[in-house]
Every structure is written in C-alpha cells, then in structure tokens.
C-alpha cells in the first residue's frame, strides 16, 4: 500500500467515525462502508489508489488482524459463564460447524465446475466460520434471549480458530494437486500434524506464561496504568510471531494462546475486559482496513470472474449450507423452531473468510483458473452476506422478539452496565453504545 492509500484510509476512518451513528440507524455497517470505499477508490480498472492483491503488506495486515481477532475472541469467552449453558455452543461447534464444512465442500465441488476436491474443501472450510460483527445488532439486542445471544457470540468467537487448521491443510493439498510449489505449505501429513501440534504448544506456553506474568506483576503492583493492555497485546503478537518463526500454525497459536491466557488470568487482580481492550480494539480497527482491502482486491476479482454458479453457491452457503447443519445440531436441544431458524440465518460470513481467501492467493497465486474460481466464490458469498445480514439484523431481531414474547423459558438478559471495552467495541462496529452485552463476552 502507498502513502496515499494509508492517508485515504485514515480519512475514511475519521469520516466514518463522525457519522457512524447516523449510518447505523439506517442499518449501514462499517464493513459495508469500507468494502464499498475500497471497490470505488482502489479498483484496478479506474481507482485513484493502488492496492495489489499480491503485495506482501496486504497479506501481513490481513493475517495480523485475524490473529488479534482470534486471540481476543478466545480470551473474551469466559469458561465460567459458558458452563451455565454449554450444550448449545458445543452443539453448534462440534456438530454444526463440522457439517457446514463438509456440506459446503460437497456443494462447492458439485456447483462450481472444474474445482478440484481440495479447493472445494477449502471453499467449504473458509466459509464455515461466522462473523458476529456483521450481526452485532442481534448479539447486542438485550430483548433477545440471552441463551440465543450467547450461543451466537461464542460460536462466532471460536469457529474461525477451529476452521483454520482445515483451511491450511486444504490449501496444502490444493498446491500439490495444482502442481504449485510453495515455501510455506506442505501436503505431507506429518508436516501438517507437526505444524498444528507446534502451534498448540506455542499457544499454550505463551498464553499461560503471559497470563501468569501479568497477574503476578499486577498483584505486586509492578505495572503502571495501561501496561496491562500493552502486555496483553504483546502476548497475542508473540504467540502469532513465535509460531511462524518455528514454522508452525500462527493462527492456531494465537487462538490457543487466547484460551490459555483467559483460563490462567487471575481476575481478582486483573480485569479481563481491561486487559483485552487494546488487542481487541486494534483487531477491530485493522478489520476495517481488511474490509477496504476486500473491496479493493477480492471484489474486483469476483466481478471479473463473474459466474452464475458462484452466485448460486453463495446463496446456498448462506441458507442450506448454514441453516441445515444448525437445525440438525440443535435437534432435541430444547430450542424452539423460530430460535433455530434465527440462529441459522444469523451466521454471517466475514473477516475470517476474507483472510482465508487472501491466504489462498498468497499460497496458490491468482493466475490458475481453479484458484480464481474458488476465491471468487468466497468473495461473492462474503459480499452477499455483508449486504443481507447487515440490512436484516435489526428487522430480523425485532420480528424474532415479537414471535418469542409469549413463549416461556427463554428470558432476556438482565440489564446492567457494560464494560468500557464492550461499549467501545460496539461503537467501532455500529457507532452506538448498547445497554448490555451477552455475559459470554465478559
């Protein structure tokens, strides 16, 4: 990215922040604004700005963003709170996510002609994770039963970390199938297992060590104000970078480090929300940059390789591929049918899918027609999700609340004062401050 691109991005953030509340009242989200700006301002055919999809800076920004989001989401999921109603998130992750990846891969191989099975599997895995930022109105609507909001929040926080190893493996197999030589991927099963195992070990070590160090320093009053936030940011970056330095899975390391950090943090001396504030806000801000890059690089590629079958797959991915596994995973769970439909629909595709698409270009290049079809399919699905889930979040939540008003058993969340971080995070995405958030994020 050039200096002018960075300057324009900064001006966009300033302008968007100034009118974010007005835009939010009209169901216009930050991802939509920045993706549209990227497409208009940096389109390779007419844009005044230059953004190269093959540029190293684009991939570094995207990968660091996903690492921060993975770490922050993992830390924010309180295991103590999650145990209150563990069955629904476990069903969505252990059954729904797996079925979505399998069904998505099968549909991709069937609908997208000429797609090798590994690339079809990549498409299915890349589009399985959901992104709560695109339906933040739903997750932050305290009228919606807490059980439902917690399930959506925990699912979106953990599913990208679970899908990451599958995506990496499918890209490695794809490189072998297409005869592409890559320095960073290997199809050898042993190498993949070592990469995953090394990422887990690195994440556990860095996460636990960082949490113990920060807790000890806070208990003994060694830290000045704000240092806890900086130290937590450093833990996230160290986990990701150390894993890459050892040729292991950096995304998995960041995710596992977040889980280990949250489990070992002494909350009697360190407030979880305060500690995670800086890396989480940094991830949210960088996410807007990634949405700009999405509009500048992947959307033009999708338009150039426009294929009706990719659009058909995008519609299927947002409906059948998402909603059928959710329905199967929640069978006999005690969740009523309107709630199952609500959870099934509000599974938007977002940041993780964009980063996986950019990772595919980095590893496989953007010249092979099979790769371009796979990436274009992911881009069309994400683009459709940004529009549809963005405009249906508020009315969909309102209609669901109306249908559930007279149903017993699912009570709305109690009112309470949100943490400073959660108020700021909501403001970044929508420009407004919610009254409360699901306690699974605490």
C-alpha positions in Angstrom: 0.0 0.0 0.0 1.2 3.5 -0.8 1.3 6.5 1.5 -1.7 8.0 -0.3 -3.7 4.8 0.3 -2.8 4.9 4.0 -3.8 8.6 4.2 -7.1 8.0 2.5 -7.8 5.1 4.9 -7.2 7.3 7.9 -9.5 10.0 6.4 -12.1 7.3 5.8 -11.9 6.1 9.4 -12.2 9.7 10.6 -15.2 10.4 8.4 -16.9 7.2 9.2 -16.5 7.6 12.9 -18.0 11.1 12.7 -21.3 9.8 11.1 -21.3 6.2 12.3 -24.3 6.7 14.5 -26.3 8.1 11.6 -25.3 5.2 9.3 -26.1 2.7 12.0 -29.7 4.0 12.3 -30.0 3.1 8.6 -28.5 -0.3 9.0 -25.3 0.6 7.2 -22.4 -1.2 8.8 -18.6 -0.4 8.9 -17.7 -3.5 6.8 -20.1 -2.4 4.1 -18.8 1.2 4.0 -15.2 0.2 3.8 -15.7 -2.6 1.3 -17.6 -0.1 -0.9 -14.9 2.5 -0.5 -12.2 0.0 -1.4 -14.0 -1.0 -4.5 -14.7 2.5 -5.7 -11.3 4.1 -4.7 -8.9 1.3 -5.4 -10.5 -0.6 -8.3 -7.7 -1.7 -10.6 -9.7 -0.5 -13.6 -10.4 3.1 -12.6 -9.4 3.6 -8.9 -7.2 6.5 -8.0 -5.4 4.4 -5.3 -3.2 1.3 -6.0 -3.6 -1.8 -4.0 -2.0 -5.0 -5.3 -3.6 -8.2 -4.1 -0.2 -10.0 -4.3 1.5 -7.3 -2.2 3.1 -8.6 1.0 1.7 -5.8 3.0 -1.9 -6.8 2.2 -1.3 -10.3 3.5 0.5 -9.2 6.6 -2.2 -6.8 7.6 -4.9 -9.4 7.0 -3.0 -12.2 8.9 -2.2 -10.0 11.9 -5.8 -8.8 12.0 -7.1 -12.4 12.1 -4.5 -13.4 14.7 -5.6 -10.5 17.0 -9.3 -11.3 16.5 -8.7 -15.0 17.2 -6.8 -14.2 20.4 -9.3 -11.6 21.6 -12.3 -13.7 20.9 -10.8 -16.7 22.7 -9.9 -14.6 25.8 -13.4 -13.0 26.0 -15.2 -16.3 26.2 -15.4 -16.8 29.9 -15.4 -20.5 30.7 -17.1 -20.0 34.0 -20.0 -18.2 32.3 -20.1 -20.6 29.4 -20.6 -23.6 31.7 -24.0 -22.2 32.6 -25.3 -23.2 29.2 -22.6 -25.2 27.5 -24.8 -27.5 25.4 -25.9 -25.1 22.7 -22.5 -23.7 21.7 -20.9 -27.1 21.9 -23.6 -28.5 19.5 -23.1 -25.6 17.1 -19.3 -26.0 17.1 -18.9 -29.8 17.3 -21.8 -30.8 15.0 -23.0 -27.7 13.1 -19.5 -26.4 12.2 -18.2 -29.7 11.0 -21.4 -30.4 9.0 -21.2 -26.9 7.4 -17.6 -27.5 6.3 -18.4 -30.9 4.8 -21.7 -29.8 3.2 -20.1 -26.6 1.9 -17.2 -28.6 0.3 -19.6 -31.0 -1.3 -21.8 -28.2 -2.7 -18.7 -26.4 -4.0 -17.5 -29.5 -5.8 -20.9 -30.0 -7.3 -21.9 -26.5 -8.3 -18.5 -25.0 -9.3 -17.4 -26.9 -12.4 -13.8 -27.9 -12.6 -12.9 -27.3 -9.0 -10.5 -29.9 -7.5 -11.8 -31.6 -4.4 -9.2 -29.9 -2.2 -10.2 -26.4 -3.4 -13.8 -27.4 -2.9 -12.9 -28.4 0.6 -11.1 -25.1 1.1 -14.2 -23.2 0.0 -16.4 -25.1 2.4 -14.0 -24.6 5.3 -13.3 -20.9 4.5 -17.0 -20.1 4.5 -18.0 -22.1 7.6 -16.8 -19.6 10.3 -19.3 -16.8 11.2 -18.6 -13.2 12.0 -20.6 -11.6 14.8 -19.6 -8.1 13.7 -22.0 -8.3 10.8 -24.9 -9.0 13.0 -23.8 -7.0 16.1 -27.3 -5.5 16.3 -28.6 -9.0 17.1 -26.0 -10.0 19.6 -26.3 -6.7 21.5 -30.1 -6.6 21.5 -31.0 -7.3 25.1 -34.6 -8.1 24.2 -33.4 -11.3 22.5 -33.0 -14.2 24.9 -29.5 -14.4 26.5 -29.3 -18.1 25.7 -29.6 -17.4 22.0 -27.2 -14.4 22.0 -24.6 -16.3 24.0 -24.7 -19.2 21.5 -24.2 -16.9 18.5 -21.5 -15.0 20.3 -19.5 -18.0 21.5 -19.9 -19.7 18.1 -18.6 -16.8 16.2 -15.7 -16.3 18.6 -14.4 -19.9 18.4 -15.3 -21.3 15.0 -12.7 -19.4 13.0 -10.0 -20.8 15.2 -11.3 -24.4 14.7 -11.7 -24.0 11.0 -8.1 -22.6 10.5 -6.3 -25.9 10.5 -8.7 -27.4 7.9 -8.2 -24.3 5.7 -4.4 -24.6 5.9 -4.5 -28.3 5.2 -6.8 -27.9 2.2 -4.5 -25.2 0.7 -1.5 -27.6 1.1 -3.3 -30.4 -0.7 -4.5 -27.9 -3.4 -0.9 -26.8 -4.0 0.0 -30.4 -4.6 -3.0 -31.1 -6.9 -2.3 -28.0 -9.0 1.5 -28.6 -9.1 2.2 -25.3 -7.3 5.5 -25.1 -5.4 5.1 -23.1 -2.1 7.7 -22.5 0.5 5.1 -22.2 3.3 2.8 -25.1 2.8 3.3 -28.8 2.7 0.9 -31.6 1.8 2.8 -34.1 3.9 0.5 -35.3 6.7 3.4 -35.4 9.2 4.4 -31.8 8.4 0.8 -30.7 8.9 0.5 -32.5 12.2 3.8 -31.0 13.4 2.6 -27.5 12.4 -0.7 -28.0 14.3 1.0 -29.5 17.3 3.6 -26.8 17.4 1.0 -24.1 17.1 -0.9 -25.6 20.1 2.2 -26.0 22.2 3.4 -22.4 21.4 0.0 -21.0 22.1 -0.3 -22.8 25.4 3.1 -21.8 26.5 2.9 -18.1 25.5 -0.7 -17.7 26.7 -0.2 -19.3 30.1 3.2 -17.6 30.6 1.8 -14.2 29.7 -1.2 -14.6 32.0 0.9 -15.7 35.0 3.4 -12.9 34.4 0.7 -10.2 34.1 -1.2 -11.5 37.1 1.9 -11.6 39.2 3.0 -8.1 38.2 -0.4 -6.7 38.9 -0.6 -8.4 42.3 2.7 -7.0 43.3 2.0 -3.5 41.9 4.8 -3.6 39.4 2.7 -2.3 36.5 1.9 1.3 35.7 -1.5 2.4 34.3 -2.3 1.0 30.9 0.6 -1.5 31.0 -1.8 -4.5 31.3 -3.3 -3.6 27.9 0.1 -3.3 26.3 1.3 -6.5 27.9 -1.8 -8.4 26.6 -1.3 -7.1 23.1 2.3 -8.3 23.3 1.2 -11.8 24.3 -1.1 -12.0 21.2 1.7 -10.8 18.9 4.4 -13.1 20.5 2.1 -16.1 20.2 1.5 -15.5 16.5 5.0 -14.4 15.5 6.8 -17.2 17.6 4.7 -19.8 15.9 5.6 -18.5 12.5 9.2 -18.4 13.5 9.1 -22.1 14.3 7.2 -22.9 11.1 4.1 -23.8 12.9 0.5 -22.6 12.6 0.4 -19.0 13.8 -3.4 -18.6 13.7 -3.9 -21.7 15.8 -1.2 -20.5 18.2 -3.0 -17.1 18.6 -6.3 -18.9 19.2 -4.9 -21.3 21.8 -2.9 -18.6 23.4 -6.2 -16.7 24.0 -7.9 -19.7 25.6 -4.9 -20.3 27.8 -4.5 -16.7 28.7 -8.2 -16.3 29.7 -8.1 -19.6 31.7 -4.9 -18.6 33.7 -5.6 -14.9 34.2 -6.2 -14.0 37.9 -9.3 -11.9 37.6 -9.1 -10.9 41.3 -6.2 -8.6 40.4 -6.6 -8.1 36.6 -9.9 -7.2 35.0 -10.4 -9.3 31.8 -12.1 -6.5 29.8 -9.4 -4.0 30.7 -6.6 -6.4 29.8 -8.0 -7.4 26.4 -9.1 -3.9 25.4 -6.1 -2.8 23.4 -5.6 -6.0 21.3 -9.3 -6.3 20.7 -9.7 -2.7 19.6 -6.6 -3.0 17.5 -8.1 -6.0 15.8 -11.4 -4.2 15.2 -9.7 -1.2 13.7 -7.5 -3.4 11.5 -10.6 -5.3 10.4 -11.9 -2.1 8.8 -8.7 -1.9 6.8 -9.1 -5.5 5.8 -12.7 -4.7 4.6 -11.2 -1.9 2.5 -8.7 -4.4 1.0 -11.5 -6.8 0.4 -13.4 -4.2 -1.7 -10.2 -3.2 -3.5 -8.8 -6.6 -4.3 -11.3 -9.5 -4.0 -14.5 -7.8 -5.1 -13.0 -6.8 -8.5 -11.7 -10.3 -8.9 -15.1 -11.7 -8.2 -16.7 -9.3 -10.7 -14.2 -10.1 -13.3 -14.7 -13.8 -12.9 -18.5 -13.4 -12.6 -20.2 -16.8 -12.8 -23.8 -17.5 -12.1 -22.8 -20.8 -10.4 -20.7 -18.8 -7.9 -23.7 -16.7 -7.0 -25.9 -19.7 -6.7 -23.3 -21.2 -4.4 -23.2 -18.0 -2.3 -27.0 -18.2 -1.8 -26.8 -21.9 -0.9 -23.9 -21.2 1.5 -25.9 -18.6 3.4 -29.0 -20.7 3.5 -28.8 -24.5 3.1 -25.2 -25.0 4.0 -25.6 -22.9 7.2 -29.2 -23.5 8.3 -29.4 -27.3 7.7 -26.4 -28.1 9.9 -27.7 -25.7 12.6 -31.1 -27.4 12.6 -29.5 -30.8 12.8 -27.1 -29.8 15.6 -29.9 -28.3 17.7 -32.3 -31.2 17.3 -33.7 -32.2 20.7 -31.9 -29.4 22.4 -35.0 -27.7 23.8 -34.6 -24.7 21.4 -37.9 -23.9 19.6 -38.2 -23.7 15.8 -38.2 -19.9 15.5 -35.0 -19.8 17.6 -33.4 -22.4 15.4 -34.2 -20.5 12.2 -33.0 -17.3 13.8 -29.6 -18.8 14.8 -29.3 -20.5 11.4 -29.9 -17.3 9.5 -27.7 -15.0 11.6 -24.4 -16.7 10.7 -22.8 -14.1 8.5 -19.5 -14.7 6.8 -16.9 -12.0 7.3 -13.3 -11.3 8.3 -12.1 -14.9 8.7 -13.4 -15.8 5.2 -11.7 -12.7 3.7 -8.4 -13.6 5.3 -8.6 -17.2 4.2 -9.3 -16.0 0.6 -6.2 -13.7 0.7 -4.2 -16.6 2.2 -5.2 -18.8 -0.8 -3.9 -16.1 -3.2 -0.7 -15.9 -1.2 -0.1 -19.6 -1.2 -1.5 -20.6 -4.6 -1.3 -17.4 -6.6 -4.1 -15.7 -8.6 -3.4 -17.0 -12.1 -4.7 -20.5 -12.0 -8.4 -20.5 -13.1 -9.3 -23.0 -10.4 -7.9 -20.8 -7.7 -9.6 -17.7 -9.1 -13.0 -19.5 -9.2 -12.6 -20.6 -5.6 -11.6 -17.2 -4.4 -14.3 -15.5 -6.4 -16.9 -17.9 -4.8 -15.7 -17.0 -1.3 -15.8 -13.3 -2.3 -19.3 -13.4 -3.6 -20.6 -15.2 -0.5 -19.0 -12.7 1.8 -20.2 -9.8 -0.3 -23.8 -11.1 -0.3 -23.5 -11.7 3.5 -22.3 -8.2 4.2 -25.4 -6.8 2.4 -28.1 -9.3 3.5 -27.1 -9.8 7.1 -26.4 -6.1 7.6 -29.8 -5.0 6.5 -31.7 -7.8 8.1 -30.1 -7.7 11.6 -32.4 -5.0 13.1 -35.7 -6.0 11.5 -34.9 -9.7 11.9 -34.2 -9.3 15.6 -37.4 -7.2 16.1 -39.5 -9.8 14.3 -38.0 -12.7 16.3 -38.5 -10.8 19.6 -42.2 -10.3 18.7 -42.6 -14.0 17.9 -41.0 -15.0 21.2 -42.7 -12.6 23.5 -45.3 -15.1 24.7 -43.0 -18.1 24.7 -41.8 -19.2 28.2 -38.4 -20.5 29.0 -36.1 -18.1 27.2 -35.8 -14.9 29.3 -34.0 -11.8 28.1 -30.7 -10.8 29.6 -30.8 -8.7 32.8 -29.9 -5.0 32.4 -26.5 -4.0 33.5 -23.8 -1.5 32.9 -21.4 -2.7 30.2 -17.6 -2.5 30.5 -15.7 0.3 28.9 -14.2 -2.0 26.3 -17.5 -3.5 25.2 -19.1 -0.1 24.8 -16.1 1.0 22.7 -16.1 -2.2 20.6 -19.8 -1.8 19.8 -19.2 1.9 18.9 -16.4 0.8 16.4 -18.8 -1.5 14.6 -22.0 0.4 14.7 -21.4 3.8 16.2 -23.8 3.3 19.1 -23.4 2.1 22.6 -25.6 -0.9 23.7 -27.2 -1.1 27.1 -25.6 -4.5 27.7 -23.9 -7.4 26.0 -24.0 -11.2 26.5 -22.1 -12.2 29.5 -20.2 -14.8 27.4 -18.1 -11.9 26.1 -17.1 -10.9 29.6 
